[in-house]
Amino acid sequence: MALEPATLYVIATPIGNLADLSPRAAEVLGAVDLLLCEDTRHTGHLLATLGLKKEMWSLHAHNELAKIAGVIARLQSGATVGLVSDAGTPALSDPGQLLVDAAHDAGLQVRTLPGPFAVAAALAASGLTPIPFAFWGFLPKKTGERKQLLERTLLPSPDGKPMTHAFYAPGRDLQTVAQDLADVRPLARAVVARELTKMHEGYIRVLAADLSGALTEEMLRGEAVLLVEVSQATAPPVERPDARVLVAEAKAAGLDRKFATRDIGEKTGLSRNEIYALWLET
């Protein structure tokens, strides 16, 4: 297969079932001059199943910045470079975004080979509202930080319609995640999708309040996709601060009116004209 020189190929790989690798992805894996991967051993196994051997560089969360200059230099010399993650689509909660950004900035070509993405696969099979949805990556490991993130993100869409939020969570954390979710949005619909595309693929669909009790020991292994559908009925009302009090505080502090108006508007949802009127009255 003839590839375009000086091009970075972003290649999606299977999330569990090797049969999901596209024929085009297999061809490009065999044709690139250099392959970037999170774990050379893991990707080496994939290549071995395809009967391929390839020059590989590790590129992961801890060395991506340090590797970018060398990769860009290889590309600028005319080489073709492939980018893969251990599973799924690179740069989507996996390394690669910084490199892709740098390649564009350097005026180099970037090509994508689409394929598996665990969140999209889980969402399509969940039965929850698919549009709009938001993906927030891996949940924090500490309960306090995790609850803050859930409070901040688990909201309906701006027009008040249901919205589904997606997270990655290690199986070993699912029990504590479920308890935090029950505290934050007990009436939201929740789905845990696990072992996607594998023999034991499965889904739990319950209210968030019931998720902890629905988990079994077998489910607390590997990684899972957690989907949470939030509607106006399941989200607590948003409490807005008193705009008049904020205006009075801003004036007492001698803040610039234009700056204060923007800040107060973000906190209260009032328009600039409404805040200006309060400014004149206070």
VOBA-1610 file (N, C-alpha, C; in pm, whole numbers, padded with zeros to 5 digits, always signed):
BEGIN
Met+00085-00120+00000Met+00000+00000+00000Met+00088+00124+00000Ala+00065+00215-00093Ala+00143+00338-00101Ala+00083+00443-00008Leu+00166+00493+00083Leu+00121+00597+00176Leu+00174+00733+00132Glu+00109+00839+00183Glu+00155+00974+00154Glu+00275+01005+00243Pro+00387+01050+00185Pro+00505+01078+00267Pro+00479+01194+00363Ala+00559+01200+00468Ala+00551+01308+00568Ala+00410+01320+00625Thr+00351+01205+00657Thr+00213+01203+00704Thr+00203+01123+00834Leu+00126+01178+00928Leu+00095+01109+01052Leu-00040+01040+01037Tyr-00043+00908+01057Tyr-00166+00830+01047Tyr-00215+00794+01188Val-00335+00841+01223Val-00395+00812+01353Val-00484+00690+01334Ile-00446+00579+01397Ile-00505+00448+01365Ile-00580+00392+01485Ala-00710+00371+01471Ala-00789+00307+01576Ala-00766+00157+01573Thr-00750+00097+01690Thr-00729-00047+01702Thr-00838-00108+01790Pro-00858-00239+01786Pro-00967-00303+01859Pro-00963-00278+02010Ile-01081-00273+02071Ile-01090-00255+02215Ile-01102-00390+02286Gly-01101-00498+02212Gly-01110-00629+02274Gly-01113-00744+02175Asn-01179-00722+02063Asn-01193-00826+01962Asn-01107-00791+01841Leu-01002-00869+01817Leu-00908-00836+01709Leu-00974-00837+01572Ala-01088-00904+01559Ala-01158-00906+01431Ala-01214-00769+01394Asp-01217-00677+01490Asp-01269-00543+01463Asp-01167-00452+01395Leu-01043-00496+01379Leu-00944-00416+01308Leu-00982-00409+01161Ser-00990-00287+01107Ser-01032-00273+00967Ser-00920-00318+00873Pro-00956-00367+00754Pro-00853-00405+00656Pro-00761-00289+00622Arg-00815-00168+00613Arg-00733-00051+00581Arg-00634-00024+00694Ala-00679-00036+00819Ala-00589-00014+00932Ala-00475-00116+00928Ala-00507-00241+00899Ala-00404-00345+00892Ala-00303-00312+00783Glu-00350-00263+00669Glu-00259-00227+00559Glu-00166-00114+00599Val-00222-00012+00665Val-00140+00103+00703Val-00040+00063+00811Leu-00082-00021+00904Leu+00012-00069+01006Leu+00132-00138+00942Gly+00108-00208+00833Gly+00217-00277+00766Gly+00302-00187+00678Ala+00251-00068+00646Ala+00319+00017+00548Ala+00395+00135+00610Val+00358+00178+00731Val+00423+00296+00788Val+00570+00267+00819Asp+00651+00373+00818Asp+00794+00359+00850Asp+00818+00345+00999Leu+00732+00407+01079Leu+00749+00409+01225Leu+00612+00401+01289Leu+00603+00324+01398Leu+00476+00311+01469Leu+00494+00358+01613Leu+00410+00450+01656Leu+00411+00501+01793Leu+00302+00432+01871Cys+00334+00384+01990Cys+00236+00308+02068Cys+00260+00328+02217Glu+00153+00308+02295Glu+00165+00322+02440Glu+00261+00218+02498Asp+00240+00093+02462Asp+00319-00019+02515Asp+00365-00102+02396Thr+00495-00105+02370Thr+00547-00177+02253Thr+00517-00327+02262Arg+00510-00380+02384Arg+00479-00523+02398Arg+00336-00551+02356His+00245-00465+02400His+00103-00484+02367His+00082-00471+02216Thr+00137-00365+02157Thr+00120-00346+02013Thr+00199-00451+01935Gly+00312-00494+01992Gly+00388-00600+01928Gly+00306-00727+01912His+00221-00756+02011His+00133-00874+02002His+00034-00856+01888Leu-00023-00736+01875Leu-00116-00710+01765Leu-00046-00729+01630Leu+00074-00674+01618Leu+00148-00687+01493Leu+00180-00834+01462Ala+00214-00909+01566Ala+00247-01050+01546Ala+00128-01128+01491Thr+00007-01095+01537Thr-00112-01164+01484Thr-00134-01131+01338Leu-00079-01018+01293Leu-00092-00978+01152Leu+00029-01022+01070Gly+00126-01084+01138Gly+00246-01127+01069Gly+00338-01011+01032Leu+00337-00906+01115Leu+00414-00786+01084Leu+00525-00763+01186Lys+00632-00701+01141Lys+00736-00648+01228Lys+00758-00504+01189Lys+00778-00420+01289Lys+00780-00277+01262Lys+00869-00205+01363Glu+00934-00098+01319Glu+01004-00011+01414Glu+00900+00057+01501Met+00916+00046+01632Met+00818+00104+01724Met+00886+00195+01826Trp+00822+00306+01856Trp+00863+00393+01966Trp+00748+00398+02066Ser+00781+00395+02193Ser+00675+00413+02293Ser+00639+00561+02301Leu+00510+00588+02308Leu+00461+00724+02327Leu+00342+00714+02421His+00362+00756+02545His+00257+00743+02645His+00243+00873+02724Ala+00156+00872+02823Ala+00122+00995+02895Ala+00242+01060+02961His+00345+00980+02996His+00458+01034+03070His+00574+01081+02982Asn+00570+01049+02852Asn+00683+01091+02767Asn+00642+01160+02638Glu+00511+01183+02621Glu+00464+01238+02493Glu+00533+01371+02458Leu+00539+01461+02554Leu+00601+01592+02527Leu+00746+01576+02483Ala+00818+01487+02550Ala+00960+01469+02519Ala+00981+01405+02381Lys+00883+01329+02334Lys+00898+01257+02208Lys+00857+01339+02086Ile+00782+01445+02106Ile+00722+01517+01993Ile+00827+01567+01895Ala+00933+01630+01944Ala+01033+01689+01854Ala+01093+01582+01763Gly+01125+01467+01818Gly+01184+01360+01738Gly+01088+01306+01634Val+00961+01294+01670Val+00861+01245+01575Val+00840+01346+01463Ile+00831+01473+01498Ile+00813+01577+01396Ile+00932+01578+01300Ala+01052+01559+01354Ala+01170+01554+01268Ala+01163+01438+01170Arg+01117+01322+01217Arg+01104+01206+01128Arg+01001+01236+01018Leu+00891+01296+01056Leu+00788+01331+00958Leu+00842+01431+00856Gln+00913+01531+00904Gln+00966+01633+00813Gln+01071+01577+00718Ser+01132+01465+00755Ser+01228+01400+00666Ser+01158+01319+00557Gly+01024+01311+00565Gly+00948+01238+00465Gly+00893+01106+00511Ala+00920+01067+00635Ala+00874+00938+00685Ala+00723+00936+00706Thr+00665+00817+00699Thr+00526+00797+00737Thr+00523+00739+00877Val+00438+00794+00963Val+00434+00754+01104Val+00291+00717+01141Gly+00276+00602+01207Gly+00146+00560+01257Gly+00137+00583+01407Leu+00021+00619+01453Leu-00004+00641+01597Leu-00117+00550+01640Val-00091+00466+01740Val-00195+00381+01797Val-00192+00393+01949Ser-00300+00354+02013Ser-00302+00340+02158Ser-00317+00191+02189Asp-00319+00156+02315Asp-00332+00014+02350Asp-00465-00043+02301Ala-00567+00041+02298Ala-00698-00004+02251Ala-00783+00118+02216Gly-00856+00108+02107Gly-00948+00215+02069Gly-00881+00323+01986Thr-00934+00443+01997Thr-00890+00555+01913Thr-00791+00643+01987Pro-00672+00664+01933Pro-00573+00749+02000Pro-00626+00890+02026Ala-00570+00953+02128Ala-00598+01092+02165Ala-00730+01110+02239Leu-00818+01009+02238Leu-00946+01019+02309Leu-00931+00952+02444Ser-00884+01029+02543Ser-00849+00981+02676Ser-00729+00887+02672Asp-00656+00891+02563Asp-00530+00819+02545Asp-00428+00919+02492Pro-00299+00886+02498Pro-00198+00978+02445Pro-00217+01005+02295Gly-00162+01116+02250Gly-00163+01146+02107Gly-00210+01285+02070Gln-00294+01347+02153Gln-00349+01477+02117Gln-00241+01582+02100Leu-00142+01583+02188Leu-00035+01683+02180Leu+00047+01665+02052Leu+00073+01540+02016Leu+00148+01512+01894Leu+00069+01554+01771Val-00058+01519+01766Val-00142+01555+01651Val-00148+01707+01637Asp-00163+01776+01748Asp-00166+01923+01747Asp-00036+01979+01692Ala+00076+01922+01737Ala+00208+01969+01691Ala+00228+01941+01543Ala+00178+01827+01494Ala+00191+01794+01353Ala+00115+01894+01267His-00005+01929+01308His-00082+02031+01234His-00008+02164+01235Asp+00042+02204+01352Asp+00112+02332+01363Asp+00237+02336+01275Ala+00299+02219+01253Ala+00420+02213+01170Ala+00387+02205+01021Gly+00258+02208+00988Gly+00218+02205+00848Gly+00224+02066+00786Leu+00225+01963+00870Leu+00233+01825+00820Leu+00093+01768+00800Gln+00085+01665+00718Gln-00043+01602+00693Gln-00078+01505+00805Val-00206+01505+00841Val-00258+01409+00938Val-00375+01337+00873Arg-00375+01205+00883Arg-00483+01125+00827Arg-00539+01034+00937Thr-00669+01011+00934Thr-00731+00928+01038Thr-00786+00799+00980Leu-00769+00691+01054Leu-00829+00563+01021Leu-00926+00530+01132Pro-01053+00563+01115Pro-01149+00550+01225Pro-01177+00404+01258Gly-01226+00386+01380Gly-01256+00251+01424Gly-01310+00252+01565Pro-01280+00150+01643Pro-01341+00135+01776Pro-01315+00253+01870Phe-01417+00288+01945Phe-01411+00389+02050Phe-01510+00341+02156Ala-01460+00303+02273Ala-01543+00235+02373Ala-01667+00315+02411Val-01654+00447+02423Val-01769+00528+02464Val-01880+00522+02360Ala-01844+00537+02232Ala-01945+00531+02126Ala-02012+00394+02121Ala-01931+00288+02138Ala-01986+00153+02136Ala-02084+00133+02251Ala-02047+00179+02370Ala-02133+00164+02487Ala-02260+00246+02472Leu-02247+00368+02424Leu-02362+00456+02410Leu-02463+00399+02311Ala-02413+00346+02199Ala-02503+00291+02097Ala-02583+00173+02149Ala-02525+00096+02240Ala-02592-00024+02291Ala-02662-00003+02425Ser-02660+00119+02476Ser-02711+00145+02611Ser-02861+00170+02615Gly-02916+00228+02510Gly-03055+00270+02513Gly-03077+00405+02577Leu-02970+00470+02624Leu-02982+00604+02682Leu-02980+00710+02571Thr-03016+00831+02608Thr-03018+00942+02511Thr-02880+00957+02448Pro-02869+00942+02316Pro-02737+00950+02253Pro-02691+01090+02217Ile-02787+01182+02199Ile-02753+01319+02160Ile-02838+01415+02241Pro-02779+01510+02312Pro-02635+01531+02324Pro-02572+01437+02427Phe-02441+01417+02414Phe-02368+01346+02517Phe-02233+01413+02536Ala-02172+01389+02650Ala-02041+01445+02680Ala-01953+01334+02736Phe-01826+01336+02697Phe-01730+01237+02746Phe-01629+01309+02834Trp-01612+01260+02957Trp-01528+01327+03056Trp-01402+01249+03091Gly-01374+01140+03020Gly-01251+01065+03045Gly-01259+00985+03174Phe-01143+00957+03232Phe-01137+00877+03355Phe-01181+00960+03475Leu-01260+00900+03561Leu-01300+00965+03684Leu-01182+00976+03780Pro-01175+01084+03860Pro-01069+01093+03961Pro-01075+00976+04058Lys-00963+00941+04116Lys-00958+00827+04207Lys-01005+00863+04348Lys-00986+00990+04388Lys-01025+01030+04523Lys-01173+01067+04526Thr-01241+01020+04631Thr-01386+01041+04640Thr-01424+01189+04637Gly-01350+01273+04710Gly-01384+01415+04713Gly-01377+01478+04575Glu-01267+01452+04504Glu-01251+01508+04369Glu-01354+01449+04274Arg-01385+01322+04291Arg-01482+01256+04202Arg-01621+01315+04222Lys-01660+01336+04346Lys-01792+01394+04372Lys-01803+01535+04316Gln-01695+01612+04330Gln-01696+01748+04275Gln-01715+01744+04124Leu-01645+01652+04056Leu-01660+01641+03911Leu-01801+01599+03873Leu-01855+01502+03944Leu-01991+01457+03914Leu-02093+01569+03936Glu-02078+01643+04044Glu-02168+01756+04070Glu-02161+01858+03958Arg-02040+01883+03911Arg-02017+01988+03811Arg-02063+01947+03672Thr-02050+01821+03639Thr-02075+01778+03501Thr-02214+01717+03479Leu-02270+01651+03579Leu-02394+01577+03557Leu-02515+01670+03558Leu-02537+01734+03443Leu-02645+01829+03425Leu-02720+01797+03296Pro-02845+01841+03284Pro-02915+01825+03156Pro-02849+01911+03049Ser-02895+01897+02925Ser-02844+01983+02818Ser-02890+02126+02843Pro-02826+02225+02780Pro-02862+02365+02802Pro-03009+02396+02774Asp-03072+02320+02684Asp-03214+02345+02655Asp-03306+02265+02747Gly-03248+02199+02847Gly-03328+02128+02946Gly-03363+01986+02911Lys-03321+01939+02794Lys-03352+01802+02753Lys-03253+01704+02817Pro-03288+01575+02819Pro-03195+01476+02877Pro-03061+01478+02806Met-02956+01450+02882Met-02820+01446+02827Met-02745+01333+02896Thr-02669+01257+02817Thr-02593+01145+02871Thr-02447+01184+02887His-02389+01148+02999His-02250+01177+03031His-02174+01045+03042Ala-02056+01041+02983Ala-01977+00917+02978Ala-01845+00934+03051Phe-01807+00830+03123Phe-01682+00827+03199Phe-01617+00690+03182Tyr-01486+00685+03198Tyr-01415+00559+03213Tyr-01391+00536+03362Ala-01402+00410+03404Ala-01377+00378+03545Ala-01316+00238+03553Pro-01205+00223+03625Pro-01152+00087+03648Pro-01253+00005+03728Gly-01263-00123+03696Gly-01358-00207+03766Gly-01340-00206+03917Arg-01214-00199+03961Arg-01189-00202+04106Arg-01245-00080+04178Asp-01274+00028+04103Asp-01328+00150+04165Asp-01480+00159+04152Leu-01544+00065+04085Leu-01686+00081+04052Leu-01775+00091+04176Gln-01742+00017+04282Gln-01828+00023+04401Gln-01829+00163+04461Thr-01711+00222+04478Thr-01707+00356+04537Thr-01763+00460+04440Val-01741+00440+04310Val-01799+00529+04209Val-01951+00524+04217Ala-02006+00403+04228Ala-02151+00387+04236Ala-02208+00456+04360Gln-02137+00447+04471Gln-02184+00512+04593Gln-02182+00664+04580Asp-02075+00716+04518Asp-02068+00861+04497Asp-02178+00908+04402Leu-02201+00831+04297Leu-02305+00866+04200Leu-02442+00867+04265Ala-02467+00770+04353Ala-02595+00765+04423Ala-02615+00886+04513Asp-02506+00936+04571Asp-02514+01055+04655Asp-02543+01180+04573Val-02488+01184+04451Val-02495+01307+04371Val-02621+01312+04285Arg-02654+01203+04214Arg-02771+01201+04124Arg-02843+01067+04138Pro-02908+01043+04250Pro-02968+00911+04276Pro-03075+00870+04175Leu-03146+00965+04115Leu-03257+00931+04025Leu-03217+00926+03878Ala-03090+00950+03848Ala-03044+00945+03709Ala-03038+00800+03662Arg-03063+00780+03532Arg-03046+00646+03475Arg-02897+00621+03452Ala-02851+00504+03492Ala-02708+00472+03479Ala-02691+00339+03407Val-02586+00333+03327Val-02550+00209+03259Val-02401+00186+03279Val-02365+00065+03319Val-02226+00023+03321Val-02209-00077+03207Ala-02120-00044+03113Ala-02090-00133+03000Ala-01950-00188+03020Arg-01935-00318+03016Arg-01805-00378+03042Arg-01776-00490+02944Glu-01645-00520+02931Glu-01600-00627+02842Glu-01655-00609+02701Leu-01660-00484+02654Leu-01718-00456+02523Leu-01645-00532+02413Thr-01720-00591+02324Thr-01675-00670+02208Thr-01614-00804+02247Lys-01608-00835+02376Lys-01548-00962+02420Lys-01657-01065+02450Met-01615-01184+02490Met-01708-01294+02512Met-01809-01262+02622His-01764-01192+02728His-01852-01167+02842His-01904-01023+02845Glu-01922-00965+02727Glu-01978-00829+02719Glu-02111-00824+02793Gly-02130-00716+02871Gly-02254-00706+02946Gly-02286-00564+02989Tyr-02411-00543+03030Tyr-02460-00410+03066Tyr-02545-00419+03192Ile-02528-00322+03279Ile-02618-00303+03392Ile-02694-00174+03366Arg-02826-00179+03373Arg-02910-00061+03351Arg-03001-00045+03472Val-02972+00055+03556Val-03050+00078+03678Val-03050+00228+03708Leu-03130+00267+03806Leu-03116+00401+03860Leu-02984+00410+03937Ala-02925+00527+03938Ala-02797+00544+04006Ala-02804+00498+04151Ala-02917+00519+04217Ala-02932+00479+04357Ala-02919+00329+04376Asp-02947+00251+04269Asp-02946+00105+04280Asp-02821+00042+04219Leu-02729+00123+04168Leu-02614+00068+04096Leu-02522-00014+04186Ser-02492+00036+04303Ser-02400-00034+04392Ser-02447-00175+04421Gly-02575-00191+04449Gly-02629-00322+04482Gly-02636-00416+04362Ala-02630-00362+04240Ala-02639-00444+04120Ala-02504-00498+04075Leu-02395-00445+04132Leu-02262-00488+04091Leu-02226-00622+04153Thr-02160-00706+04074Thr-02113-00835+04125Thr-01960-00836+04127Glu-01902-00935+04193Glu-01756-00946+04202Glu-01693-00952+04064Glu-01757-01025+03973Glu-01703-01040+03838Glu-01692-00906+03766Met-01782-00814+03798Met-01785-00685+03729Met-01676-00591+03778Leu-01612-00623+03890Leu-01514-00533+03949Leu-01374-00565+03897Arg-01366-00600+03769Arg-01238-00628+03704Arg-01231-00551+03573Gly-01109-00532+03525Gly-01093-00464+03396Gly-01135-00319+03403Glu-01178-00266+03291Glu-01226-00128+03284Glu-01368-00126+03231Ala-01442-00025+03272Ala-01581-00014+03231Ala-01611+00126+03180Val-01716+00135+03102Val-01770+00265+03062Val-01894+00289+03148Leu-01896+00403+03214Leu-02012+00443+03295Leu-02087+00552+03220Leu-02216+00528+03195Leu-02302+00626+03128Leu-02409+00671+03226Val-02431+00802+03232Val-02531+00857+03324Val-02618+00955+03247Glu-02748+00925+03241Glu-02842+01013+03170Glu-02910+01106+03272Val-02895+01235+03251Val-02950+01334+03345Val-03057+01416+03274Ser-03170+01432+03340Ser-03279+01516+03289Ser-03314+01620+03393Gln-03404+01710+03359Gln-03446+01811+03455Gln-03504+01747+03580Ala-03570+01633+03562Ala-03634+01566+03675Ala-03533+01502+03770Thr-03414+01469+03719Thr-03317+01398+03803Thr-03204+01488+03852Ala-03198+01611+03799Ala-03093+01705+03841Ala-03149+01803+03942Pro-03073+01836+04046Pro-03122+01933+04144Pro-03131+02071+04082Pro-03222+02155+04130Pro-03229+02290+04075Pro-03099+02366+04097Val-03064+02448+03999Val-02942+02528+04010Val-02969+02650+04097Glu-02892+02662+04204Glu-02909+02776+04293Glu-02820+02891+04247Arg-02882+03003+04217Arg-02808+03120+04171Arg-02786+03217+04286Pro-02668+03276+04298Pro-02644+03374+04403Pro-02726+03501+04377Asp-02748+03578+04481Asp-02824+03703+04470Asp-02741+03806+04395Ala-02789+03848+04279Ala-02714+03941+04195Ala-02696+04076+04264Arg-02798+04118+04340Arg-02790+04248+04406Arg-02677+04250+04510Val-02661+04137+04580Val-02554+04126+04679Val-02417+04129+04608Leu-02405+04058+04496Leu-02279+04057+04423Leu-02243+04195+04369Val-02344+04268+04323Val-02320+04404+04273Val-02270+04493+04387Ala-02336+04484+04502Ala-02296+04565+04615Ala-02153+04534+04658Glu-02118+04405+04659Glu-01982+04366+04697Glu-01879+04416+04596Ala-01914+04410+04468Ala-01822+04456+04364Ala-01799+04606+04374Lys-01905+04681+04399Lys-01891+04826+04412Lys-01811+04864+04536Ala-01836+04790+04644Ala-01763+04818+04769Ala-01615+04790+04752Ala-01582+04692+04667Ala-01442+04656+04646Ala-01376+04744+04541Gly-01454+04834+04481Gly-01399+04924+04380Gly-01366+04857+04248Leu-01435+04748+04216Leu-01408+04676+04091Leu-01458+04753+03970Asp-01392+04735+03859Asp-01435+04795+03735Asp-01572+04739+03696Arg-01664+04825+03655Arg-01800+04781+03628Arg-01807+04678+03515Lys-01734+04702+03407Lys-01741+04610+03294Lys-01692+04470+03332Phe-01581+04465+03406Phe-01529+04336+03451Phe-01627+04269+03547Ala-01678+04346+03641Ala-01770+04291+03740Ala-01899+04243+03675Thr-01948+04316+03575Thr-02072+04278+03507Thr-02058+04141+03440Arg-01945+04120+03375Arg-01924+03990+03309Arg-01919+03878+03413Asp-01847+03901+03522Asp-01833+03799+03626Asp-01967+03769+03691Ile-02044+03872+03721Ile-02174+03853+03786Ile-02271+03783+03690Gly-02261+03815+03563Gly-02346+03751+03464Gly-02322+03601+03457Glu-02195+03560+03464Glu-02162+03417+03460Glu-02215+03345+03584Lys-02215+03414+03697Lys-02258+03351+03821Lys-02409+03346+03837Thr-02479+03443+03779Thr-02624+03455+03803Thr-02710+03422+03682Gly-02652+03428+03563Gly-02730+03405+03442Gly-02806+03527+03395Leu-02788+03642+03462Leu-02855+03765+03420Leu-02784+03828+03301Ser-02860+03908+03224Ser-02802+03976+03109Ser-02722+04097+03156Arg-02640+04149+03065Arg-02559+04267+03097Arg-02647+04386+03131Asn-02758+04402+03060Asn-02847+04515+03085Asn-02913+04504+03222Glu-02950+04380+03260Glu-03012+04360+03392Glu-02914+04393+03503Ile-02789+04354+03487Ile-02688+04382+03590Ile-02656+04530+03593Tyr-02653+04594+03476Tyr-02626+04739+03471Tyr-02734+04815+03546Ala-02860+04771+03530Ala-02969+04837+03600Ala-02954+04822+03752Leu-02911+04703+03796Leu-02887+04683+03939Leu-02771+04769+03986Trp-02670+04783+03902Trp-02554+04866+03937Trp-02594+05010+03963Leu-02686+05060+03883Leu-02731+05199+03900Leu-02820+05214+04024Glu-02893+05105+04056Glu-02986+05112+04170Glu-02914+05095+04304Thr-02803+05019+04302Thr-02738+04981+04428Thr-02645+05092+04480
//
